[in-house]
Structures are given as C-alpha cells and as structure tokens.
Amino acid sequence: MSYNINSPSNWSWSKAFDEMEKYVTQSELTQQCIMILGNSETTMYKDLSKSDQDEVYNLLNQII
C-alpha cells in the first residue's frame, strides 16, 4: 500500500485540526443559513462580514 497524503491516517495534527475547524465553521454557517431561511424577519445575514456572507452563499449553493 502506498502513502496517500489525503488519507486521514496520514494527516499531521495540524492538518487534522485545520480540517476540523473547517467542518465546524461550515456547520455553524449552515445552522445560521437554516435559521435565516426559517425566519425571514431576522437581520443576522446582514450583520455578517462580507466574507461570511460569501461563505453562506457558497454553502447555500452546495445545499441547493
């Protein structure tokens, strides 16, 4: 069996924590998307930074 950099068993702790942070961030933003979609009166989306708004848009595109 050859070494595969993409195999989680071959990741460094740093890469593993980076992947976890990415997953947690996406999960939190997805939860915010669901809340935004479920409550059209909220201003949460407007209060997000531009980069977070872009990430919400990207996540919505993935969901749709």
Backbone torsions as a table, in degrees:
resi	resn	phi	psi	omega
1	MET	NA	131.2	-178.7
2	SER	-88.3	159.5	178.1
3	TYR	-69.5	129.3	179.4
4	ASN	-123.0	112.1	-177.8
5	ILE	-60.9	-26.2	-177.7
6	ASN	-84.9	-5.1	177.8
7	SER	-77.0	125.0	-179.3
8	PRO	-53.6	-29.7	-179.8
9	SER	-68.9	-15.7	179.4
10	ASN	-103.2	4.3	-179.7
11	TRP	-75.7	149.2	171.0
12	SER	-78.5	163.7	176.2
13	TRP	-58.3	-38.8	-179.4
14	SER	-60.4	-47.3	179.8
15	LYS	-65.0	-40.0	179.6
16	ALA	-61.1	-44.0	179.0
17	PHE	-68.0	-36.6	176.5
18	ASP	-61.7	-44.2	178.7
19	GLU	-63.7	-41.2	179.3
20	MET	-64.2	-43.2	178.9
21	GLU	-61.8	-41.8	178.1
22	LYS	-60.8	-45.0	-179.8
23	TYR	-63.6	-44.2	-179.5
24	VAL	-64.3	-43.8	179.0
25	THR	-61.0	-46.1	179.2
26	GLN	-63.2	-39.0	179.3
27	SER	-64.3	-44.1	179.5
28	GLU	-63.7	-43.1	180.0
29	LEU	-68.5	-35.2	175.8
30	THR	-63.7	-42.0	177.7
31	GLN	-61.5	-41.7	177.7
32	GLN	-63.3	-39.3	177.7
33	CYS	-59.5	-45.0	-179.4
34	ILE	-62.5	-42.0	178.5
35	MET	-64.7	-41.4	179.3
36	ILE	-63.1	-46.2	-179.5
37	LEU	-65.9	-32.6	-178.1
38	GLY	-81.3	-15.5	-177.6
39	ASN	-139.3	89.3	-175.0
40	SER	-67.0	-11.2	-179.4
41	GLU	-85.7	-7.6	-176.6
42	THR	-73.5	153.8	176.6
43	THR	-112.0	12.7	-176.4
44	MET	-55.7	-43.2	-178.1
45	TYR	-61.1	-42.6	-179.1
46	LYS	-64.8	-28.2	-177.8
47	ASP	-82.0	-11.5	-180.0
48	LEU	-73.1	153.4	174.4
49	SER	-66.1	163.5	180.0
50	LYS	-58.7	-42.1	-179.1
51	SER	-66.3	-37.3	177.1
52	ASP	-70.0	-36.4	175.7
53	GLN	-62.0	-42.1	177.2
54	ASP	-61.7	-40.8	179.9
55	GLU	-66.9	-39.1	176.0
56	VAL	-60.9	-44.3	179.2
57	TYR	-60.8	-45.2	178.8
58	ASN	-62.3	-42.0	179.1
59	LEU	-65.0	-41.2	177.9
60	LEU	-61.8	-39.2	176.8
61	ASN	-62.1	-38.5	178.3
62	GLN	-67.6	-38.7	-179.6
63	ILE	-68.5	-43.5	-178.1
64	ILE	-75.0	NA	NA
